Amino acid sequence: MPKITFIGAGSTVFAKNLLADILAFPELAESTISLMDIDPARLKTTESVAHKIADFFGAKPKIEATLDRRAALDGADYAISMFQVGGYKPSTVIDFEIPKKYGIKQTIADTLGIGGIMRGLRTIPVFLDICKDMEAVCPDVTFLQYVNPMAMNTWAIHRASKIKTVGLCHSVQGTAEVLAEDIGVPINEINYLCAGINHMAFYLKFERDGVDLYPKIREVANAKTYARGYRNLANHVRYEVFKRTGYFVTESSEHFSEYVPWFIKQNRPDLLEEFEIPVDEYITRCEIQIAEWEADKAALERGELNESYERSQEYGSLIIHSLETGTPRVVYGNVANNNLIDNLPQGCCVEVPVLVDKNGLQPTHIGKMPPHLA
C-alpha cells in the first residue's frame, strides 16, 4: 500500500474531503497516511478526523501525524500540498487591506493581481524547500499540488525541480456540473474538452451525443435563467464573457471579474452593482472556513462529530487510484506547456486533459487555442 503525505494537513476542512476520497477506495484502505502541519492544534484535529473517516469506511490505514516535514515525506509515494503561507491573519488580510487604501478592489486575490502576486512571492520559496526535501527523501514521489496561485506555484516547481508534479483544481469539473444543471442535461451524458491556464481555461467543446450544447447555453445566457452559485453569488460575469467570446470559462464569476479590466473599475461602481460582484469575498470565505474548523474541533472534543462522507469533486484520489491500479482515467491538470498549447508560451503552466494509468500522468496535446482566448 502507498504512503500518502499531506503537507498542510491542518487545513482540516479540505483535508477531510481528500482523506474520505482516498479511504473510500478499498485498494487504498490500508495506505499509510502521513499528516504534517506546523500548527500542532490543527494537526491534532485533522488526525482525529482522519481516524473518524477511517472508521466510517471500515478502512485500516496507518495514520501518523508529525510537525517534521522531512520525516512526513520520507519514503512517500504521493505528496499532497494544501497550505497557505502566512495564514489568513496576517497575510491574506494584508493582501486586501493595503491595496484597498489605494482604491484597488479585489474579490478573491489568490491568482493574479496584487493579492495573487504577493501570495506567490510568499509561497514559491516554501515550495522550493519542499522540493529539495522530496528530492532527498522521496525522489520518485508524485506531487499533487493544490495551492494557489496555481499557475505561478506549479510553473516555479516545474522550472526548479524534476519532481513529478501536477497542479490540481476543481474548476473544470465543477463548472461543467454548473453548466449541466443550467441547461438541464445530466453531466454524465456530456462530453467536453477544456484547455487554457488555471482559473482561465475555456470549454473548447461541450457536447451531448456529438451535438453542440453551446446553443442551449446561449439560450440560458440570453434569458438569464442560470443558477446562482456558492453563497448565492451571481454568475453574470461568466455568462457575459461567454456572450462576448463564444466560449465558457472555468473559474467563478467572482474570480474572473478581477482577471480582466472590464468589470471592476475605480470610477464605475455601477458595474459592481450590475454584475453583482462581491468585493472582499475571499475574506468572508476565510471567516466561514475558520468557523467550520472551530465547530469541527468543538464537536470532536465533545465526541459529537458524526458526519457522513461522499466523494468530492477533487481529482487527487482518482489519480492515486489510477497510478496504483492501472484504472485509466482522464483528469484536468496543470502542467508545463511542452508543446501542448501552441499559442501559449512554451514552458509556462497550462491546464489540459491528462491521461492517468499505470504509465503515469500523460498530458494531451491541444494545438492552437482560439486566438481571442489565447
Buried (B, 14 or more C-beta within 10 A) or exposed (E): BBBBBBBBBBBBBBBBBBBBBBBBBEEBBBBBBBBBBEBEEBBBBBBBBBBBBBEBBEBEBEBBBBEEBBBBBBBBBBBBBBBBBBBBEEBBBEBBEEBEEEEBBBBBBBBBBBBBBBBBEBBBEBBBEBBBBBEEBBEEBBBBBBBBBBBBBBBBBBEEBEBBBBBBBBBBBBBBEBBBEBBEBEEEEBEBBBBBBBBBBBBBBBBBEEEEBBEBBBEBBEEEEBEEBEEEBBBBBBBBBBEEEEBBBBBBBBBBBBBEEBBBEEEEEEBBEEBBBBBBBBBEBBEEBEEEBEEBBEEBEEEEBEEEBEEBBBBBBBBBBBBBEEBEBBBBBBBBBEEBBEEBEEEBBBBBBBBBBEEEBEBEEBEEBEEEBB
